[in-house]
Amino acid sequence: MDHAYDLRLMSSVTEVGDIPREGKHLVVVAAVGEVLHFRIFDGDGQKVVETDEKSLTGQAQQIADLKKQLQDLWPSHELTRSEKDRVIPAVASIVGFGLDQQDPDEFPTHASLLIRVRNHQDHHAWEQFTRRYDPMIRRWCRRWFRSEMDDQVQEVFVKLVRAMPDFEYRPDRGRFRGWLKTLTMRLMKELKKKSRVRGTPYRSPT
């Protein structure tokens, strides 16, 4: 990314109103009581993430791991760049925000990667694909489900593993992100409908 995001940690915050309301390329993690709050500002100074751990029950384990990382990093500790570079991606993954783009549809798709993931046994390619698109997919899923997010994201990747062998990337017909978003949103609509019919929150089958 052209600009590295900065990180601000705030401990023992009395209320959410004390968290910074402006910034650029800034990730804020604030402990309000015993609850972590997350706020992210993009390069234009727009607040693009505003949430807390109570709204992210599907990321409970990731949040617990993050709290362990933060134990020795709260003020008055002076954060190093390497420490920021460890914490910021962890926060971005938890909240489903892609830090390497202003708009999740703006960064280029590598055709070679899309060819490689046709082979579901190419684990390295799928690791790259997951790192690249997981935050984007997670954000779309959050529009439909506020909790149990990992289950929905897993369902999307299961569908992708089945769909990619027959997928032909044609930039002249549209961007890959458009196809991926359509696939994700259709699946979320189906899962939401099923959960309403059952009258219970959706849970991925095991």
C-alpha positions as CSV (number, residue, x, y, z in Angstrom):
1,M,0.0,0.0,0.0
2,D,1.2,3.5,-0.7
3,H,0.6,4.8,2.9
4,A,1.2,2.8,6.0
5,Y,-1.6,2.9,8.5
6,D,-0.8,4.2,11.9
7,L,-2.0,2.7,15.2
8,R,-3.2,4.3,18.3
9,L,-3.9,2.3,21.4
10,M,-6.0,3.8,24.2
11,S,-6.4,2.1,27.6
12,S,-8.9,2.8,30.4
13,V,-11.1,5.0,28.2
14,T,-14.2,6.2,30.1
15,E,-16.6,6.4,27.3
16,V,-16.7,6.0,23.5
17,G,-16.9,9.7,23.0
18,D,-13.3,10.0,24.1
19,I,-12.1,8.0,21.1
20,P,-10.6,10.2,18.3
21,R,-13.2,11.4,15.8
22,E,-10.8,12.2,13.0
23,G,-7.6,10.9,11.4
24,K,-6.1,9.7,8.2
25,H,-4.7,6.2,7.7
26,L,-5.4,5.6,11.3
27,V,-6.4,2.5,13.3
28,V,-7.7,3.1,16.8
29,V,-8.1,0.4,19.4
30,A,-9.6,1.6,22.6
31,A,-10.4,-0.3,25.8
32,V,-13.7,1.2,27.1
33,G,-14.1,-0.6,30.4
34,E,-13.5,-4.3,29.5
35,V,-14.7,-3.9,25.9
36,L,-12.4,-3.2,22.9
37,H,-13.6,-0.6,20.5
38,F,-12.3,-0.4,16.9
39,R,-12.3,2.7,14.7
40,I,-10.5,3.1,11.4
41,F,-10.1,6.2,9.2
42,D,-9.0,5.9,5.6
43,G,-6.6,8.1,3.6
44,D,-9.4,10.6,3.0
45,G,-10.1,11.0,6.7
46,Q,-13.4,9.1,6.3
47,K,-14.4,6.8,9.2
48,V,-14.7,3.4,7.5
49,V,-14.9,1.2,10.6
50,E,-16.8,1.8,13.8
51,T,-17.5,-1.3,15.9
52,D,-16.7,-3.1,19.2
53,E,-16.1,-6.7,20.3
54,K,-19.7,-7.1,21.4
55,S,-20.7,-6.8,17.8
56,L,-18.1,-9.3,16.7
57,T,-19.0,-12.4,18.5
58,G,-17.9,-14.5,15.5
59,Q,-14.3,-13.3,16.0
60,A,-14.2,-14.1,19.8
61,Q,-11.0,-16.2,19.5
62,Q,-9.2,-13.6,17.3
63,I,-10.1,-10.9,19.8
64,A,-8.8,-13.0,22.6
65,D,-5.6,-13.5,20.7
66,L,-5.4,-9.7,20.1
67,K,-5.8,-8.9,23.7
68,K,-2.8,-11.1,24.5
69,Q,-0.8,-9.2,22.0
70,L,-1.8,-5.9,23.5
71,Q,-1.0,-6.8,27.1
72,D,2.5,-5.2,26.9
73,L,1.7,-2.6,24.3
74,W,-0.8,-0.3,26.0
75,P,0.4,3.2,27.0
76,S,2.8,4.3,28.3
77,H,4.7,1.8,26.1
78,E,6.0,3.5,22.9
79,L,5.0,1.4,19.9
80,T,7.6,0.5,17.3
81,R,6.8,0.2,13.6
82,S,7.2,-3.6,13.8
83,E,4.7,-3.8,16.7
84,K,2.2,-1.7,14.7
85,D,2.7,-3.9,11.7
86,R,1.8,-6.9,13.8
87,V,-1.3,-5.4,15.4
88,I,-2.8,-3.5,12.5
89,P,-3.4,-6.6,10.2
90,A,-4.8,-8.5,13.2
91,V,-7.4,-5.7,13.8
92,A,-8.1,-5.4,10.1
93,S,-8.9,-9.1,9.9
94,I,-11.1,-9.0,13.0
95,V,-13.3,-6.1,11.6
96,G,-13.1,-7.2,8.0
97,F,-11.3,-4.2,6.6
98,G,-8.8,-4.4,3.7
99,L,-6.0,-2.0,4.5
100,D,-4.4,-2.2,1.1
101,Q,-7.1,-0.3,-0.7
102,Q,-9.3,2.7,-0.3
103,D,-12.2,0.9,-2.0
104,P,-12.3,-2.9,-1.9
105,D,-13.0,-2.9,-5.7
106,E,-10.0,-0.8,-6.7
107,F,-7.0,-3.0,-6.4
108,P,-6.1,-5.1,-9.5
109,T,-6.8,-8.8,-9.8
110,H,-3.9,-11.0,-10.8
111,A,-5.1,-13.3,-13.6
112,S,-2.3,-15.7,-12.8
113,L,-3.6,-16.2,-9.3
114,L,-7.1,-16.9,-10.5
115,I,-5.7,-19.5,-12.9
116,R,-3.8,-21.2,-10.1
117,V,-6.7,-21.5,-7.7
118,R,-8.6,-23.5,-10.3
119,N,-6.5,-26.3,-8.7
120,H,-7.9,-26.8,-5.2
121,Q,-4.7,-28.6,-4.3
122,D,-2.5,-25.6,-4.9
123,H,-2.5,-24.6,-1.2
124,H,0.0,-21.7,-1.6
125,A,-2.3,-20.1,-4.2
126,W,-5.3,-20.5,-2.0
127,E,-3.4,-19.0,0.9
128,Q,-2.6,-15.9,-1.2
129,F,-6.2,-15.8,-2.4
130,T,-7.6,-16.0,1.1
131,R,-5.3,-13.2,2.4
132,R,-6.3,-11.0,-0.5
133,Y,-10.1,-11.5,-0.5
134,D,-11.0,-12.7,3.0
135,P,-11.4,-9.1,4.4
136,M,-13.6,-8.1,1.4
137,I,-15.8,-11.2,1.7
138,R,-16.1,-10.7,5.5
139,R,-17.3,-7.2,5.0
140,W,-20.0,-8.3,2.6
141,C,-21.1,-11.1,4.9
142,R,-21.4,-8.6,7.8
143,R,-24.2,-6.8,5.9
144,W,-26.3,-10.0,6.3
145,F,-25.1,-11.5,9.6
146,R,-23.8,-9.6,12.6
147,S,-22.6,-12.7,14.3
148,E,-21.4,-16.2,13.4
149,M,-19.3,-14.5,10.7
150,D,-16.7,-17.2,10.4
151,D,-19.4,-19.7,9.4
152,Q,-20.6,-17.5,6.5
153,V,-17.1,-16.8,5.3
154,Q,-16.3,-20.5,5.3
155,E,-19.5,-21.2,3.3
156,V,-18.3,-18.6,0.6
157,F,-14.9,-20.3,0.3
158,V,-16.5,-23.7,0.1
159,K,-18.5,-22.4,-2.8
160,L,-15.5,-20.8,-4.4
161,V,-13.5,-24.0,-4.2
162,R,-16.3,-25.7,-6.2
163,A,-16.8,-22.8,-8.6
164,M,-13.2,-21.7,-9.5
165,P,-12.3,-24.7,-11.7
166,D,-14.9,-23.6,-14.2
167,F,-14.3,-19.9,-13.8
168,E,-12.8,-18.0,-16.8
169,Y,-11.4,-14.6,-16.0
170,R,-12.4,-12.2,-18.8
171,P,-11.5,-8.6,-17.8
172,D,-13.4,-7.3,-20.8
173,R,-16.7,-8.7,-19.3
174,G,-16.2,-7.2,-15.9
175,R,-14.0,-7.3,-12.8
176,F,-13.5,-10.4,-10.7
177,R,-14.5,-8.5,-7.6
178,G,-17.9,-7.9,-9.2
179,W,-18.4,-11.6,-9.8
180,L,-17.1,-12.5,-6.3
181,K,-19.5,-10.0,-4.7
182,T,-22.5,-11.3,-6.7
183,L,-21.6,-14.9,-5.6
184,T,-21.2,-13.9,-2.0
185,M,-24.4,-11.8,-1.8
186,R,-26.5,-14.5,-3.5
187,L,-25.2,-17.1,-1.0
188,M,-25.9,-14.8,2.0
189,K,-29.4,-14.2,0.7
190,E,-30.0,-17.9,0.5
191,L,-28.6,-18.5,4.0
192,K,-30.6,-15.7,5.5
193,K,-33.7,-17.0,4.0
194,K,-33.0,-20.5,5.4
195,S,-32.4,-19.1,8.9
196,R,-35.7,-17.2,8.8
197,V,-37.6,-20.3,7.7
198,R,-36.0,-22.3,10.6
199,G,-36.6,-19.4,13.0
200,T,-33.2,-19.8,14.4
201,P,-29.8,-18.2,13.7
202,Y,-27.9,-19.8,10.9
203,R,-25.1,-22.1,11.8
204,S,-22.7,-23.8,9.4
205,P,-23.2,-27.6,9.3
206,T,-20.3,-29.6,10.7
